[in-house]
Structure formats: C-alpha cells, structure tokens
C-alpha cells in the first residue's frame, strides 16, 4: 500500500543515508522500524499499561436520505 507521510527534513535525510549505508531501499528501512516498534509491548517501551477500550453504542441508524455509496454522495 502506498501512503504519504510528513517527516522532519533531518530525519528523512538521516534515514536515506542509513538506507544507503545498508544498501537497501528506504522502504525496507521504514518497514523494519515499524515492525520493530509495533512488536514491542507498551510497558517495555516505557509507556503506560494498555487500557481496555469500552465501546459505547446506541440504537439508531442513518438519517433519512444519507447515501454512503461514495464521498460525493455523502457530501451532497
């Protein structure tokens, strides 16, 4: 999947240099970093304990006339 992200210039430059040193594409460096970060537990990463989310639901539905078939339809 392709995405667009904003990075500080210094971080982008450092990442490009590191990828070049490792002779791999920047994409591979970013992918490895994300996988490593997502693989760490929140507590081990120095963060707070994970909190269970309690979902609140209410009865109801879409208002009359709302069409979810596309963005332009919803905007109208």
C-alpha atoms as an extended CHARMM CRD file, in Angstrom:
* protein
*
        76  EXT
         1         1  UNK       CA              0.0000000000        0.0000000000        0.0000000000  PROA      1               0.0000000000
         2         2  UNK       CA              1.2710000000        3.4490000000       -0.7840000000  PROA      2               0.0000000000
         3         3  UNK       CA              0.9900000000        6.2430000000        1.7680000000  PROA      3               0.0000000000
         4         4  UNK       CA              2.2460000000        9.7750000000        2.1950000000  PROA      4               0.0000000000
         5         5  UNK       CA              3.8060000000       10.8970000000        5.4670000000  PROA      5               0.0000000000
         6         6  UNK       CA              5.4120000000       14.1230000000        6.6350000000  PROA      6               0.0000000000
         7         7  UNK       CA              8.8330000000       13.7970000000        8.2550000000  PROA      7               0.0000000000
         8         8  UNK       CA             11.2040000000       16.4330000000        9.5480000000  PROA      8               0.0000000000
         9         9  UNK       CA             13.9160000000       17.0820000000        6.9600000000  PROA      9               0.0000000000
        10        10  UNK       CA             16.7340000000       15.9630000000        9.2600000000  PROA      10              0.0000000000
        11        11  UNK       CA             15.0180000000       12.6440000000        9.9910000000  PROA      11              0.0000000000
        12        12  UNK       CA             14.3700000000       11.9830000000        6.3030000000  PROA      12              0.0000000000
        13        13  UNK       CA             17.9930000000       12.7550000000        5.3880000000  PROA      13              0.0000000000
        14        14  UNK       CA             19.3270000000       10.5300000000        8.1760000000  PROA      14              0.0000000000
        15        15  UNK       CA             17.0050000000        7.6950000000        7.1100000000  PROA      15              0.0000000000
        16        16  UNK       CA             18.0650000000        7.9800000000        3.4550000000  PROA      16              0.0000000000
        17        17  UNK       CA             21.7390000000        7.9170000000        4.5000000000  PROA      17              0.0000000000
        18        18  UNK       CA             21.2030000000        4.8740000000        6.7260000000  PROA      18              0.0000000000
        19        19  UNK       CA             19.3450000000        3.0290000000        3.9700000000  PROA      19              0.0000000000
        20        20  UNK       CA             22.2080000000        3.8010000000        1.5690000000  PROA      20              0.0000000000
        21        21  UNK       CA             24.7610000000        2.5280000000        4.0990000000  PROA      21              0.0000000000
        22        22  UNK       CA             22.7790000000       -0.7090000000        4.3960000000  PROA      22              0.0000000000
        23        23  UNK       CA             22.3840000000       -0.8600000000        0.6040000000  PROA      23              0.0000000000
        24        24  UNK       CA             18.6280000000       -1.2380000000        0.8370000000  PROA      24              0.0000000000
        25        25  UNK       CA             15.6500000000        0.8760000000       -0.1710000000  PROA      25              0.0000000000
        26        26  UNK       CA             14.2850000000        3.4270000000        2.2690000000  PROA      26              0.0000000000
        27        27  UNK       CA             11.0140000000        1.4890000000        2.1840000000  PROA      27              0.0000000000
        28        28  UNK       CA             12.7350000000       -1.5700000000        3.7220000000  PROA      28              0.0000000000
        29        29  UNK       CA             14.2920000000        0.5240000000        6.5000000000  PROA      29              0.0000000000
        30        30  UNK       CA             10.9560000000        2.1100000000        7.3740000000  PROA      30              0.0000000000
        31        31  UNK       CA              9.1630000000       -1.2400000000        7.2530000000  PROA      31              0.0000000000
        32        32  UNK       CA             11.7040000000       -2.8380000000        9.6250000000  PROA      32              0.0000000000
        33        33  UNK       CA             11.4530000000        0.0960000000       12.0100000000  PROA      33              0.0000000000
        34        34  UNK       CA              7.6630000000       -0.0150000000       12.1020000000  PROA      34              0.0000000000
        35        35  UNK       CA              7.6260000000       -3.7690000000       12.6270000000  PROA      35              0.0000000000
        36        36  UNK       CA             10.1240000000       -3.4450000000       15.4820000000  PROA      36              0.0000000000
        37        37  UNK       CA              8.1300000000       -0.6460000000       17.1200000000  PROA      37              0.0000000000
        38        38  UNK       CA              4.8140000000       -2.4580000000       16.7650000000  PROA      38              0.0000000000
        39        39  UNK       CA              6.3490000000       -5.6610000000       18.1150000000  PROA      39              0.0000000000
        40        40  UNK       CA              7.4100000000       -4.0640000000       21.3890000000  PROA      40              0.0000000000
        41        41  UNK       CA              4.9970000000       -4.1290000000       24.3060000000  PROA      41              0.0000000000
        42        42  UNK       CA              3.7730000000       -0.7420000000       25.5080000000  PROA      42              0.0000000000
        43        43  UNK       CA              5.1480000000       -1.3020000000       29.0280000000  PROA      43              0.0000000000
        44        44  UNK       CA              8.5420000000       -2.4080000000       27.7010000000  PROA      44              0.0000000000
        45        45  UNK       CA              8.6260000000        0.6740000000       25.5120000000  PROA      45              0.0000000000
        46        46  UNK       CA              8.3730000000        2.9050000000       28.5870000000  PROA      46              0.0000000000
        47        47  UNK       CA              4.7200000000        3.7740000000       28.0940000000  PROA      47              0.0000000000
        48        48  UNK       CA              1.7190000000        3.2580000000       30.3000000000  PROA      48              0.0000000000
        49        49  UNK       CA             -0.1200000000       -0.0340000000       30.5590000000  PROA      49              0.0000000000
        50        50  UNK       CA             -2.5770000000       -0.6190000000       27.7350000000  PROA      50              0.0000000000
        51        51  UNK       CA             -6.0980000000        0.4410000000       28.6020000000  PROA      51              0.0000000000
        52        52  UNK       CA             -9.0950000000       -1.6090000000       27.5320000000  PROA      52              0.0000000000
        53        53  UNK       CA            -11.4320000000        0.4270000000       25.3910000000  PROA      53              0.0000000000
        54        54  UNK       CA            -15.0840000000        0.2680000000       26.3380000000  PROA      54              0.0000000000
        55        55  UNK       CA            -17.1390000000        0.8280000000       23.2310000000  PROA      55              0.0000000000
        56        56  UNK       CA            -20.3480000000        2.7520000000       23.7300000000  PROA      56              0.0000000000
        57        57  UNK       CA            -23.0940000000        2.0180000000       21.2650000000  PROA      57              0.0000000000
        58        58  UNK       CA            -26.5390000000        3.4960000000       20.9490000000  PROA      58              0.0000000000
        59        59  UNK       CA            -29.5570000000        2.4270000000       18.9640000000  PROA      59              0.0000000000
        60        60  UNK       CA            -30.1960000000        4.3340000000       15.7940000000  PROA      60              0.0000000000
        61        61  UNK       CA            -29.1690000000        4.4360000000       12.1990000000  PROA      61              0.0000000000
        62        62  UNK       CA            -28.5120000000        6.7440000000        9.3260000000  PROA      62              0.0000000000
        63        63  UNK       CA            -30.6490000000        9.8220000000        8.9560000000  PROA      63              0.0000000000
        64        64  UNK       CA            -33.1430000000        9.6130000000        6.1020000000  PROA      64              0.0000000000
        65        65  UNK       CA            -31.6080000000       10.4580000000        2.7480000000  PROA      65              0.0000000000
        66        66  UNK       CA            -27.9490000000        9.7970000000        3.6510000000  PROA      66              0.0000000000
        67        67  UNK       CA            -26.1810000000        7.8560000000        0.8890000000  PROA      67              0.0000000000
        68        68  UNK       CA            -22.9140000000        6.1180000000        1.8370000000  PROA      68              0.0000000000
        69        69  UNK       CA            -22.0910000000        4.9240000000       -1.6830000000  PROA      69              0.0000000000
        70        70  UNK       CA            -19.2810000000        7.4670000000       -2.1130000000  PROA      70              0.0000000000
        71        71  UNK       CA            -17.7530000000       10.6790000000       -0.8210000000  PROA      71              0.0000000000
        72        72  UNK       CA            -19.5340000000       12.8820000000       -3.2930000000  PROA      72              0.0000000000
        73        73  UNK       CA            -22.8590000000       11.2840000000       -2.3820000000  PROA      73              0.0000000000
        74        74  UNK       CA            -22.2280000000       11.8610000000        1.3330000000  PROA      74              0.0000000000
        75        75  UNK       CA            -21.1660000000       15.4380000000        0.6990000000  PROA      75              0.0000000000
        76        76  UNK       CA            -24.4010000000       16.1040000000       -1.2040000000  PROA      76              0.0000000000
